[in-house]
């Protein structure tokens, strides 16, 4: 199926991650001027603009999907999974982290081997209820410790091939197209590589203000809408359809006034993204997959302790946002799965700056009604010198095994050959129940 993709907005900015020296992949993109918008339209793309750029691609309504809404939450920057779900029963953990280890006395839900960081308290009821689970030692074969290379490899998920599409895009390619909101990316103007490819997606930063930038009142908005409709009616079919679809998406969002926003979300991008996503799911817009970004996990220095610091702050926001999302959706969470992925974990031992350098194996969190929760799944590789991978947690579980189990047990996938070419899933993790 062909589709029209918007051009990249001008005015791109980047920030540098302290201690790493590489631009932050989650940095924002500025809004478009009218001149930039017209230039984009001239290049054959339709872009809706609020305070952030928004693009859409062609999609046509089609019923039939009965699987879970899959929410992929990317913890960009290399989250340290050992700080979130702590292997307190492994004595090497405390030996390797003399100043940043979480004391056993502070851990939540400790089972003798693993306990949750105290900042994860908002998620403890879901852990105890068996709706939040984890897998330790998850990674990619032959993984890079470069942020950009690792993210690209993880989101492409096709090592040894020439494919340049993303695994979420290929997942959508195995299904019938099902409307503009089938795939939603709450990541601003830059769509993640996992959604790169011919399948359509809608990318936005916020529901609020979603629409054309420039009109200053309702009368002007009506005039602009008519003008863009007429402009696209004269263009090539693919471009014309993209324009109509974009305007229709804006009209749909404008009609969500009767669907109230949820409460309890933390301030910041993550809370806002999950609140908007929950609103779209509750409105029945047909969301099947959603990508959400939450960056700033590159803690080379000043990670902090259980009582305060960078890690505690990040985990508090993460846990509060996920707990609010779960409460907001209520019974609908029985048909939603949230999966966290990060490009790599950290080294097992702390460095001289009270932080952690780039590593390998990491933690995956899974939240939803179909999760076998309250426990850590898979093979925990351990932190002994013999078990480490060049000083880092080893990858005992291929991350495609985790995703593959979600797709097959919760999302109705059959063979995974089209999604993960050349990979055979073991299907034996047991993180998810079949629908």
N, C-alpha and C positions, 0 to 999 in steps of 0.2 A: 504494500500500500504506500503510495507516495504521500508526502506531507510537506508543508512549507515551514521552515524553521526561521525564527527571527535572527537578524544579525546581532553581533555583540555590541552593546552600547559603548559609546565613547566615554572618556572620562574615567576609565578604570583606575582604581587606586589599590595599593597593596601596603601591608604592614609587615614588619619584620618580627619574627618570634624571638624573644630574648633568649640568648644562649644557643640558638640553633642557626641563626643567620640566613634562614630561608623565608621567603614571603609566606604569609598565612593564607592558606587556600580558602579560608572562610571570610576573607575581607570583602567589604561591601562594594557595590557598584553604584555610581551616581545616577540620578535621573537623566532623562533625555531632554534636550531643548526641542523646540518645534522644528528647527533646522535639522537636528539629528533624526527626529522622527520621520520627517519627509524623506531624508536620505535613505533611511531604512526601508521605507515604503517603496522608494524607487528601486531598491535592490531586490524587491520581490518578497517582502516580509511584512507582517502586521504585528506591531508591538503596542500593547496597552501599557500606559505608564501611570503610576501613582508616585509615591516618594521613592519607589524603587522600580526598576524596569520589570515588565512582565511580558512573557511571550506565550503564545499558544500555537498548537498545531492542529491539523485537521483530524476530526474523529467523528464517527457516525454511531448513532445509538443502536445497540443490539443487546437483547436480554440473554440470560442463560447462565451467568456465573453465580455459583452458590458457595464459593469458598470464603475464607477469611479476608478481611482487609489486612494487608501486610504493610506495617509501618517500619521502615528501615531508618533507625536513628544513628547517624554517623557521628561518632565522638572523635572529631578530627584533631590531630596533633599527637596521637599516641597515648591513649589513656593507660594509666597503671592499674591493671586489674587486681593486683595483689593488695592495693590499698582499699579497694571497694569490697571485695569478698576475701577476707584475710585468712591465709592458711596458718592459723595460730597453732595448730597441732604439729607444724613442721618447725623444729628448733632452729633450722638454718635461716628461717625468716627473721628471727630476732638477732641472730648473729650477723646477718648481712645488712641489717638496717638499724644500727644502734640508736640513731636519733629520730628517725621518722616512722618506726614501726608502731602500729596501733596496739596498746597494751591489751592483754586478754581481758582484764577487768572492765574495759570500755566496750567490748564487742557485743553485738546484738545477735540473739539467736544462735549462740555458739553451740555446735554439736560435738565438740571434741576435736574436730579438725578445722572447720571453717566457721567464721562469724562475720557479720556485716559491720562495716564501719559505722560508728555512732551517727554520722551525718545521714545514713540511709534509714533513719528511724521512720520517716513517712511511708517507707515501703515494707517495713517489718510486718504489718498486718497482712499484706499480700503474700509475703514470703511464708508466713505461718499458715495462711489459708491455702497454700499450694498453688498459687497463681503466678508466682514469680520464681523463676529458676535461673540457674547459671551453668556455664560450661567453662572450665579453666583449661589453659594450655591450648588455645585455638590459634591457628595461624595459617600461613600460606607456604607451600613448598618453595624453597629457594628465594625466600622473601628478601627484598631490599630493605635497608634501614634508612632510606631517603623518604621523606614524607610524600613527595610528589610521585615518585616511582612506585612506592608501595600502595598509595591510594589508587593510582591508575591501574595497577595490576589487580588489586582486590575488586575494583568496580567493573573491570573488563572481564575478569574471571575466565580467561581462555588462554592459559599459558601454552606455549608451543604451537600456537595457531596465528594466522594473520588477521583474525577477527578484530575489529575496532569498535564493535558495538558493546553495550553494557549488558550485564546479566539481567537486570530488571527489564530492559528493553526486549531482550530475547524471551523473557518470560511472557511479556505482553504479546509477543509475536505468536505464541502458541494458543492464544485465545481470540475469540471474536472481538472486534472493536466494540466499545460500549459507551460512547459518549465522551464529551470534553473533559469530564472530571474523573475518568477511569484511572488516570495516573496523575498524581499531583506532587509537585516538588515545592516544598516550603523552604526554599534556599536562596531567595532573591533572584537576581538576574542570571546567575550562572547555574545551569542545570548540571547535576552530578554526572560523572562518566557512566554510572550504572544505568542511566536512562538514555545514553547516547544511542542513536540509531533511528530506524524508520518508524517505529511505533510512536504514537502521539503522547505528549504530556503537557500539562498546564503548569507553568512555573510562576510563582509569586512570592512576595515577602509577607504581605498582610492582606486580609480580606478588606479591612477598612481602607477606603480610598482607592480600591481597585477599579480602574477605568482610565479614560483618556485624560492626560494631563493637558491643561491649557484652558478648557472652558471654565468660565468664572461663575456661571449660574445655570439654572436648568434650561433656559432658553438657548444659551450658547451650546450646551451639551447636546440638545436636540439637533441644532444646526450642524455641529461637528459629526454627529452620528449619521445624519442624512448624507453629509458630504463624503464620509468614508464609505458608506454603503454604496453610493453611486460610483465612487472611484474604483472600488473592488469589483463592481459588476462589469466593468469594462476590461478587466485584466484577464490573464490566463486562468483557466478553471481552478488550478491548484491554489494560486494566489487568491483568487476570489473567494474560494471556500474558506481559506485561512482567515481572511478578513471577516467574513460573516460569522465564523465560529468564534473569533475573538470578541466581537461585539455581543454575540449571544451569551458568552461566558460572563461578560461584564454585567449584562442585564440580569442573568441568573443570580449573581452575587448581590446585586442591588436589591433583589427581591427576598433576601434572607432576613429581612427585618423582623419577621415573626419568629425566627429561631434565635432565642436568647443565647448570649455567650455564657459559657460556664464560669464558675468561680473557683477560688483557691489556688490559682496558678501564680507562680512567682513572677516578679517583674523581670523583663528581659526578653531576648529573642526566642529562647526555647519555650518559655511559658506561652508567649503570644502565638508561636507556630502551632503548638499542640492544642491550644484553645481554639484556634481557627479551624484546624483539622477536625477536631471533635464536632465543631459546629457543622461542617460540611457532611460528616458522617451521619449526624443526627438528622440533617435535612434530607437525607436520602438521595444525594446527588450522584450516587453510583461509584464512589471511590473504591478502587480495588487495591491499588498500591500507592504508597506515599513515601517520599524521601524527606527527611528532616535533618538539618545539620546543627551540631552543637560543638563548637571548637574550643580552642584555648586549653588543651590538655598537655602541652609540650613543656613539662615541668623539669627542666634541667637544673633549676636552682629554687630554693625556698618552697619546697613542697609543703612543709609544715608538719604539724603533729595532729593527734586526734582532737586536741583542744582548740585548734585554730589553724589558719593558714590557707594557702591556695587550694589544696586538695579538698579540705573540709568545705570550703565555699562552693567549689564546683559540684561536689557530691550532694550537698544540701539542695542546690538548685535543681540538679538532675532528679533527685528523689522526690522533691516536692512537685515538680512538673509532671512526672510519671504518675504519682499518686492522684493528682488532680485530674489528669486525663482519664484514668481508670474510673474515678468517681463521677466525672462528667458524663461518660458514656453509660455507666451503670450496666443494666442487662445486656446492652449492645456489645460489651466487651467479650461476651461469649463467642462472638464472631470476628474478633480483632486480635491480631498478634503483633506485638512490638518486639523488634530484634535490634539490639545494639551491636554495632561493628566499629572497630577502630583499626587503622592501617597496620599498627603493630603495638606490642606492649613495651615495657621498659626493662632495663637490666635488673637483675635480682638485687644487686647491692647498691646502696646509696653512694653518691659521689662526694667530693669534698665541699660541694656547695649546698649540701642538704637537699639534693634533687636526684633525678634518675635519668640516665642517658638512654638513647634509643635501644630497643631490644627486639624481641621476636614474639613468642607466644603470648596470648592475652586472654582476657575474659570476655565472654558474650553473655549478656543478660537477655532473658526472654520473659515477656509479660503477656498474659492473656488468658482467656477462658479455657483454651486447649493446652495450656502448659502444665507439665508435671513438675510442680514447683516445690519450694521449701528444701531444695537440695542442690548440690553441685554434681553435674553429670560429667560423663567422659572420664578420661584418664588424667589425673593430676600428675604432672611429670616430676614434681619435687624440685627442691632447690639445693641439693647436694652438688658438690663440685663436678661429680661424674654425670649428673643429670642435666646440667646447664648447657645451653647452646652459646658458646663464646660469651659466657657471663650473663646470658639472658635466659628467661624461661623458655623451655623448649616448646615446640608446637607438636603436641601429641595428637591433636585432632585437626583435620583439614576443615577450614571454615565452610567449605562447600558441603560438607556432611551436615552441618547444622542447617544451612539454608535449604539444602535438598530435602531434609526431613520436614521442614515447614511447608515447602511447596507440595510435597506429596501427601502429607497427612492432613494439612489444614487448607491448602489452596487448590486441591483437586488435580494436581499435575500427575501425569503418567510417567513416561520416560523422561529423564533429565538430559538426554543426549543433545537436545537443541539448546538447552540453557547452559550446560557445562560440558562442552565438547571434549571427548576423550577422558572424562572422569566418571568413575563408577562409585556411587555412594554406598556405604556399608549399611545405612538404614538402621543401625543398631544402637544409637545413642539413647533413645527413649525419652527425649526432652519434651515431646509433644504427643498428645493423644490424637487418634484419627477422628475425623468428624463423623 
